[in-house]
């Protein structure tokens, strides 16, 4: 159909009631037809996990011109898969995850349910982007990022992305954003990850906690450097996990 508005599928991992997804919907409304299918409760840290041992269900919450909102009992990846199978009338032009409460820079990309949304999107051949704000506050201020988010989405709708790639966009928690930088994923790992808090009979109880230990702190191309210096970090990310640079070396082993 000529002059058909872009179709944008939105999900998250903080759940359908999170402020971040409400703000994202507000920012996106002028740009296309929005369909939301998001988890009914928070699913942070679920990465690309799937629900395989029980059925999942979804429910229509809201329908108006240009916007349809569903909640789903599954993971973020479930939400995307189910939306494609059930409620989308055509292949979307864009899949968007977020806006996440908390950053998904560095190795967090591997654990993030927000990134699970966009990984599933790009596996389905759709340009996909995740947005995260470096604040875990329930009432975080997303407004300073609004125009940047709209600009990034406009560019993606116009230019698209190569197959099996997506964008991981992290936004510093500041009202004075300096602009956008194209970044590498920071190097490092989580340390001191477990906190012991109880011992009952023969059972030990732990909370997952920890702190990120960055190993390339002086790398001005890294996403965490950009965030520390009040820039929005855009990291192009690929779903193809092949280590191409190692293939020739491995050929000599076998």
C-alpha positions in Angstrom: 0.0 0.0 0.0 1.4 3.4 -1.0 2.1 5.9 1.8 1.8 3.1 4.4 3.2 4.3 7.7 6.2 2.3 9.1 5.3 -0.5 11.4 7.4 -0.6 14.6 7.3 -3.5 17.1 8.3 -2.6 20.6 9.1 -4.7 23.7 11.3 -4.6 26.8 12.5 -6.5 29.8 11.4 -4.2 32.6 7.7 -5.1 32.0 4.7 -3.4 30.4 4.2 -1.0 33.4 7.7 0.4 33.4 8.1 4.1 32.7 10.8 3.4 30.1 8.5 1.7 27.7 5.8 4.3 28.1 8.3 7.1 27.3 9.6 5.1 24.3 6.0 4.8 23.0 5.6 8.6 23.4 8.8 9.3 21.5 7.9 6.9 18.7 4.2 7.8 18.1 4.9 10.4 15.4 7.1 8.0 13.4 4.8 5.1 12.6 2.3 2.5 13.6 3.3 1.1 17.0 2.6 -2.4 18.2 3.8 -3.2 21.7 4.0 -6.7 23.1 5.9 -6.7 26.4 6.3 -9.0 29.4 3.6 -8.7 32.1 6.2 -8.6 34.8 10.0 -7.6 34.9 12.2 -10.1 33.1 15.6 -8.4 33.5 18.7 -10.5 32.8 16.8 -13.0 30.7 18.9 -12.4 27.6 17.5 -14.5 24.7 15.8 -17.1 26.9 12.6 -18.8 25.8 9.7 -20.3 27.7 9.6 -24.0 26.8 8.1 -25.9 29.8 4.8 -24.1 30.0 2.4 -22.3 27.6 2.4 -18.5 27.5 -0.5 -16.2 26.8 -1.0 -12.6 25.8 -3.8 -10.0 26.4 -4.8 -6.8 24.6 -4.5 -3.8 26.9 -5.1 -0.8 24.7 -6.0 -0.1 21.1 -6.2 3.3 19.4 -5.3 4.9 16.2 -1.6 4.2 15.6 -1.0 2.2 18.7 -1.8 -1.3 19.9 -0.5 -2.6 23.3 -0.4 -6.2 24.5 1.1 -7.8 27.6 2.6 -11.3 27.5 3.4 -13.9 30.1 6.7 -14.8 28.5 10.2 -13.5 28.2 11.2 -10.6 25.9 12.2 -13.0 23.2 8.9 -14.8 23.6 7.2 -11.5 23.1 8.8 -10.8 19.8 8.3 -14.4 18.5 4.6 -14.4 19.6 4.0 -10.9 18.1 5.3 -12.1 14.7 3.2 -15.2 14.9 -0.1 -13.7 16.1 -0.7 -9.9 16.1 1.5 -8.4 13.4 -0.4 -8.0 10.1 2.8 -7.6 8.2 6.6 -7.8 8.7 7.6 -4.8 10.8 10.0 -2.2 9.5 11.8 -2.0 12.9 12.0 -3.9 16.2 12.9 -1.7 19.2 13.7 -2.8 22.8 13.6 -0.5 25.8 13.9 2.0 27.1 15.7 -0.1 29.7 16.2 1.1 33.3 19.9 0.6 33.6 22.7 0.5 31.0 23.5 -2.4 28.8 27.1 -1.5 27.8 30.1 -3.7 27.8 29.5 -7.4 28.6 25.9 -6.6 29.8 24.9 -7.1 26.2 25.1 -10.8 26.7 22.7 -10.9 29.7 20.2 -8.2 28.7 16.6 -9.0 28.0 16.4 -5.7 26.2 19.1 -7.0 23.8 17.2 -10.3 23.6 14.4 -8.3 22.0 16.6 -6.9 19.2 18.6 -10.0 18.7 15.4 -11.8 17.9 14.4 -8.9 15.6 17.6 -9.1 13.6 17.4 -12.9 13.5 14.0 -12.4 11.8 15.6 -10.1 9.2 14.3 -6.8 10.7 16.5 -3.7 11.5 16.5 -3.6 15.3 17.7 -1.2 18.1 17.9 -1.3 21.9 17.8 1.8 24.0 19.0 1.9 27.6 19.3 4.7 30.2 22.0 4.6 32.8 19.5 4.8 35.7 17.7 2.1 37.6 15.3 4.6 39.1 11.6 3.8 38.5 10.9 7.5 37.8 14.1 8.1 35.8 14.1 11.2 33.5 14.1 9.9 29.8 13.1 13.3 28.3 16.7 14.5 27.5 17.1 11.5 25.2 13.8 11.9 23.3 15.0 13.8 20.3 18.1 11.6 20.0 16.0 8.5 20.1 13.6 9.8 17.4 16.6 10.8 15.2 18.2 7.3 15.5 14.9 5.7 14.7 14.3 8.0 11.7 17.7 7.1 10.3 17.2 3.4 10.7 13.8 3.6 9.0 15.5 5.4 6.1 18.8 3.4 5.8 18.2 0.0 7.5 21.0 -2.2 8.7 23.0 -5.1 7.2 21.7 -8.6 7.9 22.2 -10.1 11.4 23.2 -6.8 12.9 21.5 -4.5 15.4 22.3 -1.4 17.4 22.9 -1.2 21.2 22.3 2.4 22.3 23.2 3.4 25.8 22.3 6.8 27.2 24.0 8.6 30.1 21.8 9.8 32.9 22.3 13.5 32.4 20.3 16.5 31.2 23.3 17.8 29.3 23.9 15.2 26.6 27.0 16.1 24.5 25.9 14.1 21.4 26.4 10.6 19.9 29.5 8.5 19.6 29.9 5.2 17.6 31.6 2.9 20.0 33.2 -0.5 20.6 32.0 -2.8 23.4 34.1 -2.1 26.5 36.2 -5.0 27.7 36.0 -6.4 31.3 34.0 -8.7 33.5 31.8 -8.7 36.6 33.6 -9.5 39.9 32.4 -10.1 43.5 29.2 -11.3 42.0 27.6 -13.2 44.9 26.5 -11.9 48.3 25.7 -14.6 51.0 22.8 -13.6 53.1 21.3 -16.7 54.8 22.0 -20.3 55.9 19.1 -22.5 56.7 19.8 -26.2 57.6 21.8 -27.5 54.6 20.9 -24.7 52.2 23.0 -21.6 51.5 21.3 -18.5 50.0 23.0 -15.9 47.8 22.0 -12.7 46.0 23.5 -12.0 42.6 25.2 -8.6 42.9 28.8 -7.6 41.8 30.6 -4.7 40.2 32.0 -4.3 36.7 35.7 -4.3 36.3 36.7 -2.7 33.1 40.1 -3.6 31.5 40.2 -0.9 28.8 39.5 2.2 30.8 41.7 4.4 28.6 40.0 3.3 25.4 38.2 6.4 24.1 36.4 4.3 21.5 34.6 2.2 24.2 31.0 2.6 25.1 31.7 3.1 28.8 34.2 5.9 28.0 31.4 7.6 26.0 28.9 7.2 28.8 31.3 8.5 31.5 31.8 11.6 29.3 28.1 12.3 28.8 27.8 10.9 25.2 25.2 8.5 23.9 27.0 5.3 23.0 25.9 3.5 19.8 27.5 0.1 19.5 26.8 -1.9 16.3 26.3 -5.5 17.4 26.1 -8.7 15.4 24.1 -11.9 16.0 26.7 -13.8 14.0 29.1 -15.0 16.7 31.6 -16.6 14.4 35.2 -15.6 15.2 36.3 -15.2 11.6 39.8 -14.1 12.5 40.4 -17.5 14.2 39.2 -19.7 11.3 42.5 -19.8 9.4 44.4 -20.6 12.6 42.1 -23.4 13.5 42.5 -24.9 10.0 46.1 -25.4 10.8 45.2 -27.4 13.9 43.1 -30.1 12.2 
